[in-house]
Amino acid sequence: MAGTAWLLVPRRASPPMSDKPALLDIIATCRPWLKPRLAELYDVRAVAGPDIRAVATDGTVGIDAALMDRLPDLEMIAVHAVGYDRVDLDHARSRGIRVSNTPDVLTEDVADLAIALMLAVGRQIPRNDAWVRAGRWAREGYPPLARKVSGRRIGVLGLGRIGHAIAHRAAPFASELAYFARAPKPGAPWRHFADPVALAAAVDVLIVAVAGGAGTAGLVDKAVIEALGPEGMLVNIARGSVVDEAALVAALVDGRLGGAGLDVFAEEPDMPEALLTLENVVLQPHQGSATIETRDAMGQLVLDNLEAFFAGRPLPTPVD
């Protein structure tokens, strides 16, 4: 299951034994402990309809305007992710629906994965692992040489929470670190670019860390990819929608881009077949936040936001 949603409503059980909210618990990305905990706190309602006051959803499913309109009493959307680009935020705001997400707790893990992908692509770690496992080291000797990672020029596309964390990790590897943002970020000591193409032309490695959504769809287009060039590397831990996937695949296949480390894709879990055959590409199944510690923290934030909503308190992590 690629993604799922929860629907929460006040319990309408006949016995006066409980007035707890009810829960549709079909989310696929939570830690196992969360399901029993939710079962203690919420009752399941399987069908959307009147009286449902809250929805909990993950970052791959979100909630669109059509589903919101099937929930006339909806007041709250809790997103089990930092990204909320698949929530129709404008529609939610027009109806006065509050939205929460799970920021900060996954920043470090996503940044770690970005650096891991950069190293894995540059040093060809998956290829070399496969070489050993297939017995090719013994039969054929050493594999072709990889590329040096330290000393390369590194660019970070987007300098929000995660972009900052990536930049701090990448700086010790970089001969020069630069970033893209609409305007310079106060206190950021690195070179600023307001144009993604110019940034790509100035670096050897481009790490994509902007938020998803309509405003960034296709931001990494053919021109950005061409600017990176045949020795360049693209790492994407943001959203698949940010990159023109067809242009990326074509550049990799034709040798116009040196390599890519990808954690996200345009139509997850599906991806272009060509990516599966390329040795200069490292693929991950959307694992940025996928550690025990972070998923525990994300689950707790979902619980905290729902508890605050039903208690009439301010949300711990509202989406502004």
C-alpha positions as CSV (number, residue, x, y, z in Angstrom):
1,M,0.0,0.0,0.0
2,A,1.6,3.3,-1.1
3,G,-0.3,5.5,1.4
4,T,-3.3,5.7,3.5
5,A,-5.5,8.0,5.6
6,W,-7.2,8.0,9.0
7,L,-10.6,9.6,9.6
8,L,-11.4,10.6,13.2
9,V,-14.8,11.4,14.6
10,P,-16.4,11.7,18.0
11,R,-17.5,8.3,19.2
12,R,-21.3,7.7,19.0
13,A,-21.3,4.3,20.8
14,S,-24.7,3.4,22.3
15,P,-23.3,2.5,25.7
16,P,-22.2,5.6,27.6
17,M,-18.9,3.9,28.2
18,S,-16.9,6.2,26.1
19,D,-17.0,9.6,24.4
20,K,-13.6,9.1,22.7
21,P,-13.1,10.1,19.1
22,A,-13.3,7.3,16.5
23,L,-10.5,6.4,14.1
24,L,-10.0,4.9,10.7
25,D,-6.6,3.3,11.2
26,I,-5.2,2.3,7.9
27,I,-2.0,4.3,7.7
28,A,1.0,2.3,6.3
29,T,4.0,4.3,7.5
30,C,3.7,4.3,11.2
31,R,5.5,2.3,13.8
32,P,3.7,-0.8,15.1
33,W,3.2,0.6,18.6
34,L,1.1,3.4,17.2
35,K,-1.8,1.2,16.1
36,P,-2.5,-0.3,19.6
37,R,-2.2,3.2,21.1
38,L,-4.7,4.6,18.6
39,A,-7.0,1.7,19.3
40,E,-6.9,2.7,23.0
41,L,-7.8,6.3,22.2
42,Y,-10.0,6.1,19.2
43,D,-12.9,4.1,17.7
44,V,-12.9,3.2,14.0
45,R,-15.4,4.7,11.5
46,A,-14.8,3.3,8.1
47,V,-17.0,5.6,6.0
48,A,-16.6,9.3,5.4
49,G,-19.7,11.3,6.3
50,P,-21.3,13.8,8.7
51,D,-19.9,14.2,12.3
52,I,-16.3,13.5,11.3
53,R,-14.3,16.3,12.8
54,A,-10.8,15.2,12.1
55,V,-8.7,13.4,9.5
56,A,-5.2,12.0,10.0
57,T,-3.4,11.2,6.8
58,D,0.2,10.5,5.6
59,G,2.3,12.5,3.3
60,T,1.7,10.3,0.2
61,V,-2.1,10.4,0.3
62,G,-3.0,13.7,1.8
63,I,-6.5,14.9,1.4
64,D,-8.1,16.7,-1.5
65,A,-11.0,19.2,-1.7
66,A,-13.4,16.5,-2.8
67,L,-12.9,14.4,0.3
68,M,-13.0,17.5,2.5
69,D,-16.4,18.3,1.0
70,R,-17.7,14.9,1.9
71,L,-16.8,15.8,5.5
72,P,-19.1,18.7,6.4
73,D,-18.0,18.8,10.0
74,L,-14.3,18.5,9.4
75,E,-12.2,20.8,11.6
76,M,-8.8,19.2,11.7
77,I,-6.3,17.4,9.5
78,A,-3.2,15.8,11.1
79,V,-0.5,14.9,8.6
80,H,1.9,12.1,9.6
81,A,4.8,13.7,7.6
82,V,6.6,17.0,7.3
83,G,5.4,17.5,3.7
84,Y,1.7,18.5,3.3
85,D,1.8,19.2,-0.4
86,R,-0.9,16.6,-1.0
87,V,-3.3,18.4,1.3
88,D,-5.4,21.0,-0.5
89,L,-4.3,23.7,2.0
90,D,-6.2,26.5,0.3
91,H,-9.4,24.6,0.5
92,A,-8.8,23.7,4.1
93,R,-8.1,27.3,5.0
94,S,-11.2,28.5,3.2
95,R,-13.3,26.2,5.5
96,G,-11.3,27.1,8.6
97,I,-9.9,23.6,8.9
98,R,-6.7,23.4,11.0
99,V,-3.8,21.4,9.7
100,S,-0.8,20.0,11.6
101,N,2.3,18.1,10.4
102,T,5.4,16.5,12.0
103,P,8.3,18.9,11.4
104,D,11.8,19.0,13.0
105,V,11.7,15.4,14.3
106,L,12.7,14.0,10.9
107,T,15.1,16.8,9.8
108,E,18.3,15.0,10.9
109,D,17.4,11.6,9.4
110,V,16.5,13.1,6.0
111,A,19.7,15.1,6.0
112,D,21.7,12.0,6.9
113,L,20.2,10.1,3.9
114,A,21.0,13.0,1.5
115,I,24.7,12.7,2.5
116,A,24.5,8.9,2.4
117,L,23.1,9.0,-1.2
118,M,25.8,11.5,-2.3
119,L,28.5,9.1,-0.9
120,A,26.8,6.0,-2.3
121,V,26.6,7.4,-5.8
122,G,30.0,9.0,-5.8
123,R,31.8,6.0,-4.4
124,Q,29.6,3.5,-6.3
125,I,28.8,1.6,-3.1
126,P,25.8,-0.4,-4.3
127,R,27.6,-1.4,-7.6
128,N,30.7,-2.5,-5.7
129,D,28.5,-4.5,-3.2
130,A,26.8,-6.3,-6.1
131,W,30.2,-6.9,-7.6
132,V,31.5,-8.7,-4.5
133,R,28.2,-10.7,-4.0
134,A,28.2,-11.9,-7.6
135,G,31.8,-13.2,-7.3
136,R,33.1,-10.8,-9.8
137,W,36.0,-9.6,-7.6
138,A,37.4,-13.1,-7.6
139,R,36.7,-13.7,-11.3
140,E,37.4,-10.3,-12.8
141,G,39.4,-8.3,-10.3
142,Y,38.5,-4.9,-9.1
143,P,35.5,-2.9,-10.5
144,P,36.0,0.4,-12.4
145,L,37.1,3.3,-10.3
146,A,34.6,5.5,-8.6
147,R,34.7,9.3,-8.2
148,K,36.1,11.4,-5.3
149,V,33.4,13.1,-3.2
150,S,35.5,15.3,-0.9
151,G,36.5,18.5,-2.6
152,R,33.6,18.8,-4.9
153,R,31.4,21.8,-5.2
154,I,28.0,21.1,-3.6
155,G,24.8,23.0,-4.0
156,V,21.6,22.7,-1.9
157,L,18.4,23.5,-3.6
158,G,16.3,24.9,-0.8
159,L,17.5,26.1,2.6
160,G,14.7,25.4,4.9
161,R,15.1,23.2,8.0
162,I,16.2,20.1,6.1
163,G,18.3,22.2,3.6
164,H,20.1,23.8,6.5
165,A,20.9,20.4,8.0
166,I,22.1,19.1,4.7
167,A,24.3,22.1,4.1
168,H,26.0,21.8,7.5
169,R,26.7,18.1,6.9
170,A,27.9,18.7,3.3
171,A,30.2,21.7,4.1
172,P,33.1,19.5,5.4
173,F,33.1,17.6,2.1
174,A,32.8,20.7,-0.2
175,S,35.4,22.8,-1.8
176,E,32.6,25.3,-2.1
177,L,29.0,25.2,-0.8
178,A,26.2,27.1,-2.4
179,Y,22.4,27.2,-2.1
180,F,19.3,28.2,-3.9
181,A,16.6,30.3,-2.3
182,R,14.3,33.1,-3.5
183,A,16.3,35.5,-1.3
184,P,19.5,35.2,0.8
185,K,18.9,33.5,4.1
186,P,20.0,35.6,7.1
187,G,23.0,34.1,8.7
188,A,23.7,31.5,6.0
189,P,27.5,31.7,5.3
190,W,27.3,30.0,1.9
191,R,27.0,31.5,-1.6
192,H,23.5,32.3,-2.6
193,F,21.8,31.8,-6.0
194,A,18.3,32.9,-6.9
195,D,18.3,30.9,-10.1
196,P,18.4,27.0,-10.0
197,V,20.1,26.8,-13.4
198,A,22.9,29.1,-12.3
199,L,23.4,27.1,-9.1
200,A,23.5,23.8,-11.1
201,A,26.1,25.3,-13.4
202,A,28.3,26.3,-10.5
203,V,28.3,23.0,-8.6
204,D,29.3,19.3,-9.1
205,V,26.6,17.9,-6.8
206,L,23.1,19.3,-6.5
207,I,21.0,18.1,-3.5
208,V,17.3,18.9,-3.8
209,A,15.6,19.9,-0.5
210,V,12.8,22.2,-1.4
211,A,9.2,21.6,-0.3
212,G,6.9,19.9,-2.7
213,G,3.7,21.5,-4.2
214,A,2.6,23.5,-7.2
215,G,5.2,26.2,-6.6
216,T,8.1,23.9,-7.0
217,A,6.7,21.3,-9.5
218,G,9.3,20.8,-12.3
219,L,11.8,23.2,-10.7
220,V,14.6,20.9,-11.6
221,D,13.9,20.9,-15.3
222,K,15.9,19.9,-18.4
223,A,17.9,23.2,-18.2
224,V,19.0,22.5,-14.6
225,I,20.0,18.9,-15.4
226,E,21.9,20.0,-18.4
227,A,23.7,22.6,-16.4
228,L,25.0,19.9,-14.0
229,G,26.5,18.1,-16.9
230,P,28.0,14.7,-17.5
231,E,30.2,14.8,-14.4
232,G,27.5,16.1,-12.2
233,M,25.3,14.4,-9.6
234,L,21.7,15.0,-8.6
235,V,20.4,13.9,-5.1
236,N,16.7,14.2,-4.4
237,I,15.3,13.7,-0.9
238,A,12.5,16.2,-1.4
239,R,9.5,15.3,-3.6
240,G,9.5,13.5,-7.0
241,S,7.3,16.3,-8.4
242,V,10.2,18.8,-8.0
243,V,12.3,17.0,-10.7
244,D,11.3,16.6,-14.4
245,E,11.6,12.8,-14.2
246,A,11.6,12.2,-18.0
247,A,14.4,14.7,-18.5
248,L,16.3,13.2,-15.6
249,V,16.1,9.6,-17.0
250,A,17.0,10.8,-20.5
251,A,20.1,12.6,-19.3
252,L,21.2,9.6,-17.2
253,V,20.7,7.1,-20.1
254,D,22.5,9.4,-22.6
255,G,25.4,10.2,-20.3
256,R,24.5,13.9,-20.0
257,L,24.3,13.5,-16.2
258,G,26.9,11.7,-14.3
259,G,24.7,10.1,-11.6
260,A,21.7,10.4,-9.3
261,G,20.7,9.4,-5.8
262,L,16.9,9.3,-5.5
263,D,14.7,8.7,-2.5
264,V,11.5,10.1,-4.1
265,F,9.8,9.7,-7.5
266,A,7.0,11.2,-9.5
267,E,4.5,8.3,-9.2
268,E,5.5,6.3,-6.1
269,P,6.0,3.4,-5.8
270,D,6.2,3.1,-9.6
271,M,9.3,4.5,-11.4
272,P,10.8,4.4,-14.9
273,E,12.2,1.0,-15.8
274,A,15.4,2.6,-17.1
275,L,16.4,3.7,-13.6
276,L,16.5,0.1,-12.5
277,T,19.3,-0.8,-15.0
278,L,21.6,2.1,-14.4
279,E,24.7,1.5,-12.2
280,N,25.2,5.2,-11.7
281,V,21.9,5.6,-9.9
282,V,21.2,4.7,-6.3
283,L,17.5,4.2,-5.4
284,Q,15.6,4.3,-2.1
285,P,11.9,3.6,-1.4
286,H,11.1,7.0,0.1
287,Q,13.2,6.3,3.3
288,G,14.1,9.8,4.4
289,S,12.3,9.5,7.8
290,A,12.4,5.7,8.0
291,T,14.2,5.1,11.2
292,I,12.8,3.7,14.4
293,E,13.5,6.8,16.4
294,T,12.1,9.3,13.9
295,R,8.9,7.3,13.2
296,D,8.3,7.0,16.9
297,A,8.6,10.8,17.2
298,M,6.4,11.4,14.2
299,G,3.7,9.1,15.6
300,Q,3.9,10.8,19.0
301,L,3.4,14.2,17.3
302,V,0.3,12.9,15.5
303,L,-1.1,11.8,18.8
304,D,-0.1,15.1,20.5
305,N,-1.8,17.2,17.8
306,L,-5.0,15.1,17.8
307,E,-5.1,15.2,21.6
308,A,-4.7,19.0,21.6
309,F,-7.4,19.4,19.0
310,F,-10.0,17.4,20.8
311,A,-9.1,19.1,24.1
312,G,-9.5,22.5,22.6
313,R,-5.8,23.4,23.0
314,P,-3.4,25.0,20.5
315,L,-1.8,22.5,18.1
316,P,1.8,21.6,19.0
317,T,2.9,21.8,15.3
318,P,0.3,23.7,13.2
319,V,0.8,24.3,9.5
320,D,0.7,28.1,9.3
